[in-house]
């Protein structure tokens, strides 16, 4: 049995683990008028979230799927919850100099209309306008349990606990909490507390529905909780709704046509703007006559040195694949530094890359350029990526949505010392 401390209204919540269904039950709690049978209408409530600062663009996209699933759970039996999209900015991998990359709305990268067809979402500035100002009622800082798994046994549980790490919020003279808040310095929170959580995203639903009755709640370190239904229908519905912004897709399509002689008509990669009607049969997509490559470098060279090949080893593999699949063009998406990039160009002179101008970067940001790279790789005849890279994972998913043969998609480089290496798992779409 797991206890939660007193909420602001003075109520006490007990959460128990349902062994048969793996769900969390809620017992006695503070009264919540909206959940009463006599309630005539459901109040609008807002769920905000943020992620550990070092996490990259594509892991953050994964956390969005977890939060969208949580909102769906909340809406099934509760208030009219809306997911507030955390503005993009100041990510570790976005290192282009002299480019202002903060407070970037999701609409710059994704189709809001497509996201809203899956779950109600609003941009952060729309939340400010709708809720009456840059105030967040309650911040819950999620954390792992300090003691780890009890007796080595994993179970779903959630508790209000003292903060394990130093709190990244501080009180101002007026008693409000200040923090990063995506670069919106005017944003303040009324209350902040830490909560240890171990389990799937839905474990937080009873807490948010009944123990915490405020209008807006932010989950910081939202990556702490797991997917409710990884690779299931709900997962894929949310993932499919993450349609890239049209202007970025058009740039990628124009590059394919001009530099790689690749078009949707010729490649059998037709795309339906309405993701709910997009259902391509696996193996139908043919792809452009080029090899798509994602070659991760920088921190992966030391962080995953056994799984990441040297440049020489990568080029050898690229040439072998081009010969095997009779391809004379190769598109490479890489984060290699200038020195490595020059070496790569020397060893692979036929390499094609999307190289944005400064004006392109200023307009589309590093995130937009990353999406263009992914879109081009997603349309290749054959794709090979980097082990455990979320950038490569997202390309796998795009190719699955487009209907490519899994054998042409789920491939990754082996390290130089690996004669054989385990290839990525094929996660088939569930419609």
C-alpha positions as CSV (number, residue, x, y, z in Angstrom):
1,X,0.0,0.0,0.0
2,X,1.3,3.5,-0.9
3,X,0.3,6.7,0.7
4,X,0.3,10.3,-0.6
5,X,0.5,13.2,1.9
6,X,-2.2,15.7,2.5
7,X,-3.3,17.8,-0.4
8,X,-3.9,21.5,-0.3
9,X,-7.6,20.9,0.6
10,X,-6.6,18.8,3.6
11,X,-7.6,15.4,2.1
12,X,-5.6,12.2,2.3
13,X,-5.2,9.9,-0.6
14,X,-4.2,6.2,-0.6
15,X,-3.0,4.5,-3.7
16,X,-3.0,0.7,-4.0
17,X,-1.5,-1.6,-6.7
18,X,-4.1,-3.7,-8.5
19,X,-2.1,-6.9,-9.0
20,X,-4.6,-8.3,-11.5
21,X,-4.8,-5.4,-13.9
22,X,-1.6,-3.5,-13.2
23,X,-3.6,-0.3,-12.5
24,X,-3.6,2.0,-9.6
25,X,-6.8,2.4,-7.5
26,X,-7.7,5.6,-5.6
27,X,-9.4,5.4,-2.2
28,X,-10.6,8.2,0.0
29,X,-9.8,11.6,-1.3
30,X,-10.6,15.3,-1.0
31,X,-14.0,16.1,-2.6
32,X,-13.9,17.0,-6.2
33,X,-17.2,18.5,-7.5
34,X,-16.5,17.7,-11.1
35,X,-16.4,14.0,-10.4
36,X,-19.7,14.1,-8.7
37,X,-22.6,12.4,-10.5
38,X,-24.6,15.7,-10.1
39,X,-21.9,17.8,-12.0
40,X,-23.5,19.3,-15.1
41,X,-20.3,20.1,-17.0
42,X,-16.6,19.2,-16.8
43,X,-14.2,21.9,-15.9
44,X,-11.2,22.6,-18.2
45,X,-7.9,21.6,-16.6
46,X,-4.4,21.9,-18.1
47,X,-1.6,19.5,-17.9
48,X,1.9,20.9,-18.6
49,X,5.2,19.0,-18.6
50,X,8.9,19.4,-19.0
51,X,11.8,17.0,-19.5
52,X,15.3,16.7,-18.0
53,X,17.3,19.5,-19.7
54,X,20.1,17.4,-21.3
55,X,17.5,15.2,-23.2
56,X,17.4,15.7,-26.9
57,X,14.7,16.6,-29.5
58,X,13.7,13.0,-30.3
59,X,13.6,11.7,-26.8
60,X,11.3,14.6,-26.0
61,X,9.0,13.5,-28.8
62,X,8.8,10.2,-27.1
63,X,7.8,11.8,-23.8
64,X,5.1,13.6,-25.6
65,X,3.5,10.3,-26.5
66,X,3.5,9.3,-22.8
67,X,1.9,12.6,-21.8
68,X,-0.8,12.3,-24.5
69,X,-1.6,8.8,-23.2
70,X,-2.0,10.2,-19.7
71,X,-4.3,12.9,-20.9
72,X,-6.5,10.3,-22.6
73,X,-6.7,8.4,-19.4
74,X,-7.6,11.6,-17.5
75,X,-10.3,12.4,-20.0
76,X,-12.0,9.0,-19.8
77,X,-13.2,9.6,-16.3
78,X,-12.6,13.1,-15.1
79,X,-12.3,16.7,-16.1
80,X,-11.8,18.2,-19.6
81,X,-8.0,17.9,-19.6
82,X,-6.0,19.7,-22.2
83,X,-2.3,19.0,-22.9
84,X,-0.1,22.1,-23.0
85,X,2.8,21.8,-25.4
86,X,6.1,22.8,-23.9
87,X,7.9,25.3,-26.1
88,X,11.2,24.1,-27.6
89,X,14.5,25.6,-27.0
90,X,18.0,25.5,-25.5
91,X,18.7,21.9,-26.3
92,X,22.1,20.4,-26.0
93,X,22.3,19.3,-29.7
94,X,21.1,22.7,-31.0
95,X,24.5,24.3,-31.2
96,X,24.3,26.5,-34.3
97,X,25.9,29.8,-33.4
98,X,24.1,33.2,-33.5
99,X,20.6,31.6,-33.9
100,X,17.9,32.4,-31.4
101,X,16.5,29.1,-30.4
102,X,14.2,29.5,-27.4
103,X,10.4,29.7,-26.9
104,X,9.8,27.9,-30.2
105,X,6.2,26.7,-30.6
106,X,5.3,23.2,-31.7
107,X,3.6,24.5,-34.8
108,X,7.0,25.3,-36.2
109,X,7.8,21.6,-36.3
110,X,4.5,19.7,-36.3
111,X,1.0,20.1,-37.6
112,X,-1.2,21.2,-34.7
113,X,-4.3,20.2,-36.5
114,X,-2.9,16.6,-36.7
115,X,-2.0,16.5,-33.0
116,X,-5.4,17.8,-32.0
117,X,-7.1,15.0,-34.0
118,X,-5.6,12.6,-31.4
119,X,-5.8,14.6,-28.1
120,X,-6.7,18.2,-27.2
121,X,-3.5,20.3,-27.2
122,X,-2.7,24.0,-27.0
123,X,0.6,25.9,-27.4
124,X,1.9,27.5,-24.2
125,X,1.1,31.0,-25.2
126,X,-2.5,29.9,-25.9
127,X,-2.6,28.5,-22.3
128,X,-1.4,31.8,-21.0
129,X,-4.3,33.6,-22.8
130,X,-6.9,31.0,-21.8
131,X,-5.9,30.6,-18.2
132,X,-5.6,34.3,-17.4
133,X,-1.8,34.8,-17.2
134,X,1.6,33.1,-16.9
135,X,0.7,31.3,-13.7
136,X,0.9,27.5,-13.1
137,X,-1.0,26.4,-10.0
138,X,1.1,23.3,-9.1
139,X,4.4,21.9,-10.2
140,X,5.1,18.2,-9.4
141,X,8.7,17.3,-9.8
142,X,8.8,13.6,-10.6
143,X,11.7,11.6,-9.4
144,X,12.8,8.0,-8.9
145,X,12.6,6.4,-5.4
146,X,15.7,7.2,-3.4
147,X,15.8,3.6,-2.1
148,X,15.3,2.0,-5.5
149,X,13.2,-1.1,-5.8
150,X,12.1,-2.5,-2.5
151,X,13.6,-5.9,-1.9
152,X,14.5,-5.9,-5.6
153,X,10.8,-6.1,-6.5
154,X,9.4,-3.7,-9.1
155,X,5.9,-2.4,-8.5
156,X,3.9,0.6,-9.6
157,X,3.7,3.2,-6.9
158,X,3.6,7.0,-6.3
159,X,4.3,9.0,-3.2
160,X,4.8,12.6,-2.2
161,X,8.5,12.6,-1.0
162,X,11.3,15.0,-0.1
163,X,13.2,16.1,-3.1
164,X,16.2,13.8,-3.9
165,X,18.0,16.3,-6.0
166,X,18.4,20.1,-5.5
167,X,15.1,21.8,-6.5
168,X,15.6,23.8,-9.6
169,X,13.0,26.4,-8.5
170,X,13.3,29.2,-6.1
171,X,10.8,31.5,-4.3
172,X,10.8,35.2,-5.2
173,X,9.8,38.1,-2.9
174,X,6.2,37.6,-3.6
175,X,6.2,34.0,-2.7
176,X,6.0,32.6,-6.2
177,X,8.3,29.9,-7.6
178,X,10.6,30.9,-10.4
179,X,12.3,28.5,-12.8
180,X,13.3,27.8,-16.4
181,X,9.8,27.5,-17.7
182,X,10.9,27.3,-21.3
183,X,12.5,30.7,-21.4
184,X,9.3,32.5,-20.3
185,X,10.7,34.6,-17.4
186,X,7.3,36.0,-16.5
187,X,6.0,32.5,-15.7
188,X,5.5,31.7,-12.0
189,X,4.2,28.7,-10.1
190,X,2.1,28.9,-6.9
191,X,3.3,25.6,-5.4
192,X,6.1,23.1,-6.1
193,X,6.6,19.7,-4.6
194,X,8.5,16.5,-5.4
195,X,6.8,13.2,-6.1
196,X,8.5,9.8,-6.4
197,X,6.9,7.7,-9.1
198,X,7.6,4.2,-10.4
199,X,5.4,2.9,-13.1
200,X,3.5,3.8,-16.3
201,X,2.2,7.3,-17.0
202,X,-1.4,6.4,-16.0
203,X,-0.2,5.8,-12.4
204,X,-0.4,9.6,-12.0
205,X,-4.1,9.8,-13.2
206,X,-5.7,9.3,-9.8
207,X,-3.4,11.8,-8.2
208,X,-4.3,14.5,-10.8
209,X,-8.0,13.7,-10.8
210,X,-8.7,13.7,-7.1
211,X,-5.9,14.5,-4.8
212,X,-4.9,17.7,-6.7
213,X,-7.8,19.9,-7.6
214,X,-6.2,22.9,-9.1
215,X,-6.7,24.0,-12.7
216,X,-3.2,23.7,-14.0
217,X,-0.6,21.1,-13.1
218,X,2.9,20.8,-14.5
219,X,4.9,17.5,-14.4
220,X,8.6,18.2,-14.4
221,X,11.0,15.4,-15.3
222,X,8.1,13.7,-17.1
223,X,10.5,11.2,-18.6
224,X,10.4,9.4,-15.2
225,X,7.2,7.6,-16.0
226,X,6.9,4.9,-18.7
227,X,4.7,4.3,-21.7
228,X,1.3,2.9,-20.9
229,X,1.0,0.9,-24.1
230,X,4.3,0.9,-25.8
231,X,4.0,-0.1,-29.5
232,X,0.2,-0.7,-29.0
233,X,-2.7,1.0,-30.8
234,X,-2.7,4.0,-28.5
235,X,1.0,4.5,-28.9
236,X,0.8,4.4,-32.7
237,X,-2.3,6.7,-32.8
238,X,-0.3,9.4,-31.0
239,X,2.9,8.7,-33.0
240,X,1.0,8.8,-36.3
241,X,-0.6,12.1,-35.3
242,X,2.9,13.7,-35.0
243,X,2.8,14.8,-38.6
244,X,5.8,17.1,-39.5
245,X,4.9,20.7,-40.4
246,X,4.0,20.9,-44.1
247,X,6.6,23.6,-44.9
248,X,9.4,21.2,-43.6
249,X,8.1,18.3,-45.6
250,X,7.9,20.4,-48.8
251,X,11.6,21.5,-48.3
252,X,12.5,17.8,-47.9
253,X,10.5,16.8,-51.0
254,X,12.1,19.5,-53.1
255,X,15.5,18.4,-52.0
256,X,14.7,14.8,-52.9
257,X,13.4,15.8,-56.3
258,X,16.3,18.1,-57.2
259,X,19.3,16.2,-55.7
260,X,18.2,12.5,-55.5
261,X,15.6,12.2,-58.4
262,X,13.1,11.1,-55.8
263,X,9.3,11.8,-56.0
264,X,6.4,10.3,-54.2
265,X,4.8,9.1,-57.5
266,X,7.9,7.3,-58.6
267,X,8.8,6.0,-55.1
268,X,5.3,4.8,-54.2
269,X,5.4,6.9,-51.0
270,X,2.2,8.8,-51.3
271,X,1.3,10.7,-48.1
272,X,-2.2,11.5,-46.8
273,X,-2.3,14.8,-44.9
274,X,-5.0,13.2,-42.7
275,X,-3.1,10.7,-40.6
276,X,-6.3,9.0,-39.6
277,X,-6.7,7.9,-43.2
278,X,-3.0,7.0,-43.8
279,X,-2.7,3.2,-43.8
280,X,0.1,1.9,-46.1
281,X,0.6,-1.8,-46.6
282,X,4.0,-2.9,-45.5
283,X,6.3,-3.5,-48.5
284,X,4.3,-1.2,-50.7
285,X,6.7,1.8,-50.5
286,X,9.6,1.5,-52.9
287,X,11.7,4.6,-52.0
288,X,14.1,6.7,-54.0
289,X,17.1,5.2,-55.6
290,X,19.5,6.2,-52.8
291,X,20.8,4.9,-49.5
292,X,19.7,6.8,-46.4
293,X,22.2,7.0,-43.6
294,X,22.1,8.3,-40.1
295,X,25.6,8.4,-38.7
296,X,25.7,9.6,-35.1
297,X,29.0,10.9,-33.8
298,X,30.0,13.4,-31.1
299,X,28.9,12.1,-27.7
300,X,28.1,8.7,-29.1
301,X,31.7,8.1,-30.0
302,X,32.6,7.8,-26.3
303,X,29.2,7.1,-24.8
304,X,28.5,4.1,-27.1
305,X,32.0,3.4,-28.4
306,X,31.4,-0.4,-28.8
307,X,28.3,0.1,-31.0
308,X,29.5,3.1,-33.1
309,X,31.9,2.4,-36.0
310,X,34.9,4.5,-37.0
311,X,34.4,6.7,-40.0
312,X,36.4,4.2,-42.1
313,X,34.2,1.3,-40.8
314,X,31.1,3.3,-41.6
315,X,32.2,4.1,-45.1
316,X,33.0,0.4,-45.8
317,X,29.5,-0.6,-44.7
318,X,27.9,2.2,-46.8
319,X,29.8,1.1,-49.9
320,X,28.8,-2.5,-49.3
321,X,25.1,-1.6,-49.0
322,X,25.3,0.6,-52.1
323,X,26.7,-2.3,-54.1
324,X,24.3,-4.9,-52.7
325,X,21.2,-2.7,-53.4
326,X,22.6,-1.3,-56.7
327,X,22.4,2.3,-55.5
328,X,24.8,5.0,-56.7
329,X,23.5,7.8,-54.4
330,X,23.8,8.1,-50.6
331,X,22.2,10.7,-48.4
332,X,23.9,11.2,-45.0
333,X,22.4,12.8,-41.9
334,X,25.2,13.3,-39.3
335,X,26.3,15.4,-36.4
336,X,30.0,15.0,-37.2
337,X,32.2,17.9,-36.3
338,X,33.9,19.9,-39.1
339,X,37.1,17.8,-39.0
340,X,35.3,14.5,-39.2
341,X,33.0,15.9,-41.9
342,X,35.9,16.7,-44.1
343,X,37.3,13.2,-43.6
344,X,33.9,11.8,-44.5
345,X,33.7,13.9,-47.6
346,X,37.1,12.7,-48.7
347,X,36.3,9.0,-48.1
348,X,32.8,9.3,-49.6
349,X,32.9,12.0,-52.2
350,X,29.5,11.0,-53.6
351,X,27.8,11.7,-50.3
352,X,24.8,14.1,-50.5
353,X,23.7,16.2,-47.4
354,X,21.1,18.8,-46.7
355,X,23.3,21.8,-45.9
356,X,21.2,24.7,-44.7
357,X,22.2,28.3,-45.2
358,X,22.4,30.6,-42.3
359,X,19.0,32.0,-43.4
360,X,17.6,28.5,-43.4
361,X,18.8,27.9,-39.9
362,X,17.5,31.2,-38.6
363,X,14.1,30.4,-40.1
364,X,13.7,26.6,-39.4
365,X,16.2,26.2,-36.4
366,X,18.2,23.1,-35.8
367,X,15.0,21.2,-35.0
368,X,13.5,22.0,-38.4
369,X,16.8,20.9,-40.1
370,X,16.8,17.7,-38.2
371,X,13.2,17.0,-39.3
372,X,14.2,17.6,-43.0
373,X,17.0,15.2,-42.6
374,X,14.7,12.6,-41.1
375,X,12.1,13.1,-43.8
376,X,14.7,12.5,-46.6
377,X,16.1,9.4,-44.9
378,X,12.6,8.1,-44.5
379,X,12.1,8.0,-48.2
380,X,15.3,6.2,-49.1
381,X,15.3,2.8,-50.8
382,X,17.3,1.4,-47.9
383,X,18.1,2.9,-44.5
384,X,20.8,2.3,-41.9
385,X,21.0,4.1,-38.6
386,X,23.0,4.3,-35.4
387,X,22.5,1.9,-32.4
388,X,20.2,3.2,-29.7
389,X,19.8,6.6,-31.3
390,X,16.3,8.1,-30.9
391,X,17.0,10.0,-34.2
392,X,17.2,6.7,-36.0
393,X,14.2,5.3,-34.1
394,X,12.0,8.1,-35.3
395,X,13.1,7.4,-38.9
396,X,12.2,3.8,-38.4
397,X,8.7,4.9,-37.4
398,X,8.3,7.3,-40.3
399,X,9.3,4.5,-42.7
400,X,6.8,2.1,-41.0
401,X,4.1,4.7,-41.5
402,X,5.0,5.1,-45.2
403,X,4.8,1.3,-45.8
404,X,8.4,0.2,-46.3
405,X,9.6,-3.4,-46.1
406,X,10.9,-3.8,-42.5
407,X,14.1,-5.3,-44.0
408,X,14.9,-2.0,-45.6
409,X,14.3,-0.1,-42.4
410,X,15.5,-1.8,-39.2
411,X,19.2,-1.7,-39.8
412,X,22.1,-0.2,-37.8
413,X,25.8,0.1,-38.0
414,X,27.9,-2.4,-36.0
415,X,31.0,-1.3,-34.1
416,X,34.4,-2.1,-35.7
417,X,35.0,-5.0,-33.3
418,X,31.5,-6.5,-33.8
419,X,31.4,-9.1,-36.5
420,X,27.7,-9.5,-36.0
421,X,25.5,-7.1,-34.1
422,X,21.8,-7.2,-33.0
423,X,19.6,-5.2,-35.3
424,X,16.8,-2.9,-34.2
425,X,13.4,-4.5,-33.3
426,X,10.6,-4.2,-35.8
427,X,7.7,-2.5,-34.0
428,X,4.7,-3.0,-36.3
429,X,1.9,-0.4,-36.5
430,X,-1.3,-1.3,-34.7
431,X,-4.2,0.5,-36.3
